[in-house]
Amino acid sequence: MNTKAFKLALKLALTALALYLVFRKIDTAALGDLLRQLHPGYVLVAWLLFICSKVLTAFRLHDYYRALQIPINRADNLRLYAIGMFYNLFLPGGIGGDGYKVYLLKKSGQTSLRALLQATLLDRLGGLVAIFGLLFLLGFGLLEPLSRLLPPAPYVLGAGALLLLPLWYGAHRLFFTPFIGSFWSANAYSFGGQIAQLGTVYALLLALGIPDGHLPYQFVFLLSSMVAVLPLTIGGVGARELVFIYSPDYLAIEAPVAVAFSLLFFLLSALTSLSGAFLDVPEGQRARPASSSDSD
């Protein structure tokens, strides 16, 4: 078995194990009742908000490409981003959509591999910074349960909220100097994208018939987003549900609702990502024929 096949088999096994652990701990009848009573209008709103979140994060990446003077317009960047989402969902290991975009842009001869890898890393880190920032802010609404779990929680949240952006700006100055001009706009897109995803959470909970008590779900959703990024399962499915299934021990969350929500979120993500399968690579980003002047 080659390395790619082994990684795919491992991810499939971990996905199956994660889903087994999830469904073993929940009332599947209650889960089925929730899904049968879905409000389709709210699901549509959730899907539109999710698409909006992806458009905003695509704009963030476009800001980084502009800092590198890559001649790609926003429309073509959105197409490339959608194709990358498709590969992120289905390709195993580290050959995801990010790697595919780097490959195309490098082969089109528009910038160096090092600069493209920096932009890709910064794009990922920017998303995590927004997640941490919103976790710090939402945490103030959950001080009582969080303080039981971690007594200095108010101080941690306060310090995090105050220091996050200054530290992130300093990291730009030290390690990502070419992108310093896009710091504020890119981070606005990062926070906008994550806020749109919190709106997706809100709409999906309404679709499941949960009219209030959304804050704990939104907080755990942000935590689960960090876990789902890890390339351990197929499309993050199973990993996100595991975070939700163990959260009721600490926060006011109902396990069947949490699992129903996270499965719906995965379906919205998968449907959106499938759009990339029907899009062509933008003309300017296709690999050009090698010439004697090309170098690796």
C-alpha angles and dihedrals in degrees: 000000000000123000096259093051091047092052091049092048090049092050091049090050093049091047091051092047093049092049091047091053091048098049092043090062101046138069100253091192090058089047090053092049091052093051093047091055096052118145104226094201092061090045089056091049089050091051092050091049090049091051089049090053091053093048090053093049089048088055088053091055090046089057089056091048090051089052086058090047092240106166100231123127125219095258093053090043090054090052091049090047092052091050088050090052089055092053092044088058099048113021116090129234121352096335093094132135093286091058091046092054091048090049093051095046092046093049091049086061096234101131144345124290091238093055092047092050089050091052091048093049091047090050091054094044091048090058091050092049090055090049092051091046093053091043089056091049097044090045090070087067091054100044096130099056093036092051090053089054095040115014096203091051095120091055093045091050093046094048091045094050092049100042104035100086096038090051091046091050090050090051088054090052092050105037110012104040096149089061100047092104091062095047099108099038094045092049091047087056090047094054092040091053094049092046089052088053090051085053087053089054090050093050094046091051089052088049088055091052097256105136099179144004091071099142097081090050092050091048093050090044090060090049091049091050090065091051093045090057090066110096094236103111137026108283091339091288112150094019093071091045091052090057091051095045094057096041097080087073087069109020137039096267130135110223098218091049091048094050093044090051095048093048090050090049090053091050091052089049092048094048091049092047091051089067087074090065090067098047128091123227108261110263095241092053097054116112111266120219114275117254134190089262094057118105134186 
